[in-house]
Amino acid sequence: MTTFNLDEKPGAWFDMEGGGRVQLRVIDVDDWKSIRKATVKKKVDFKKVEGTPGRFEFEEVNEDLQNELFWDHIILAWENFFDGKGNPIPCTKENKILLMSKSIKFSRFVADAMTTLAASETTQAEQAEKNSVTG
């Protein structure tokens, strides 16, 4: 028997060097489709190529909005984040976007943590599959 966890993934916490931690989750296919639907528009262009008229379809992507929606989805929470004046930085969509777009340290940390999280989930899925076959 094979079982699947179809509930929303709670994500995992990752500790940052120097303090603070971030809760991240891997995006699933349905959420990625929703983001693409909101940020990708199909366009048609008519051109002549070597004298022959043609119809060309292409996608126009709003990459800024796509990144913002993606970051808001994968970053669930953080703790112990402070600005230069010592004030706490709340985990809001606006602050997620600000940190991901303005802080190389934070964006690299998130990218590395997401790679680790995706690898961990792949390993867990492979192990569960292996156990269901042998069990």
C-alpha positions in Angstrom: 0.0 0.0 0.0 1.3 3.5 -0.9 0.3 6.5 1.3 0.6 10.1 0.4 0.5 13.2 2.6 -1.7 15.6 0.8 -1.8 18.2 3.5 -0.1 21.5 3.2 3.6 21.1 3.9 4.6 22.9 7.1 8.1 23.6 5.9 11.3 23.4 7.8 13.3 25.8 9.9 16.8 26.9 9.0 19.2 28.7 11.3 21.2 31.6 9.9 24.8 32.2 10.8 24.9 35.1 13.3 21.4 34.5 14.6 17.8 34.4 13.3 16.1 31.5 11.6 13.7 31.1 8.6 10.9 28.7 8.0 10.8 27.6 4.3 8.7 25.2 2.2 9.0 23.7 -1.2 6.4 24.9 -3.7 4.1 22.2 -5.1 2.9 21.9 -8.7 -0.6 23.4 -8.1 0.8 26.5 -6.4 3.4 27.0 -9.1 0.7 26.7 -11.8 -1.3 29.4 -9.9 1.7 31.7 -9.9 2.4 31.1 -13.6 -1.3 31.7 -14.4 -1.1 35.1 -12.6 2.2 36.1 -14.2 2.4 34.6 -17.8 0.3 35.9 -20.7 0.2 34.1 -24.0 0.7 36.5 -26.9 0.5 36.2 -30.7 2.5 38.1 -33.2 2.2 38.1 -37.0 5.4 38.6 -38.9 6.8 37.9 -42.3 9.8 35.6 -42.3 11.7 35.6 -45.6 8.6 37.0 -47.3 6.2 34.4 -45.9 3.6 35.6 -43.3 3.5 33.6 -40.1 1.8 33.5 -36.8 4.0 33.2 -33.8 2.9 32.5 -30.2 5.1 33.5 -27.3 4.8 34.0 -23.5 5.2 37.4 -21.9 6.3 36.9 -18.3 6.0 39.4 -15.5 9.2 38.2 -13.8 9.1 40.7 -10.9 5.6 39.6 -9.9 6.5 36.0 -10.4 9.5 36.3 -8.0 7.4 38.2 -5.5 4.6 35.5 -5.4 7.2 32.7 -5.3 9.1 34.3 -2.4 5.9 35.0 -0.5 4.9 31.4 -0.9 8.2 29.6 0.1 9.1 31.9 3.0 6.6 31.1 5.8 8.1 32.8 8.8 11.3 34.1 10.4 12.5 34.8 13.9 15.0 37.2 15.4 15.3 39.6 12.4 16.2 43.2 13.2 16.8 46.3 11.2 19.8 48.6 11.6 18.1 50.4 14.5 17.4 47.2 16.4 13.7 47.1 15.6 12.2 43.7 14.8 11.4 43.0 11.2 8.0 41.4 10.8 7.6 38.6 8.3 5.3 40.3 5.8 5.0 39.9 2.1 6.6 43.3 1.6 9.5 42.5 3.9 10.1 39.1 2.2 10.3 40.9 -1.1 12.6 43.6 0.3 15.0 41.2 1.9 15.1 38.9 -1.2 15.7 41.8 -3.6 18.0 43.9 -1.4 20.0 41.5 0.7 22.5 39.2 -1.1 23.2 37.4 2.2 19.5 36.6 2.7 18.7 35.6 -0.9 21.7 33.3 -1.0 20.8 31.8 2.4 17.2 31.1 1.1 18.5 29.6 -2.2 20.9 27.3 -0.3 18.3 26.3 2.2 15.7 25.6 -0.5 18.3 23.3 -2.3 18.8 21.5 1.0 15.0 21.2 1.7 14.3 19.9 -1.9 17.0 17.3 -1.6 15.7 16.2 1.8 12.1 15.9 0.5 13.4 13.9 -2.5 15.3 11.6 -0.2 12.3 11.1 2.1 10.0 10.4 -0.9 12.5 7.8 -2.2 12.8 6.2 1.2 9.0 6.0 1.6 8.7 4.5 -1.9 11.4 2.0 -1.1 9.8 1.0 2.2 6.3 0.6 0.6 7.9 -1.8 -2.0 9.8 -3.9 0.5 7.1 -3.6 3.2 
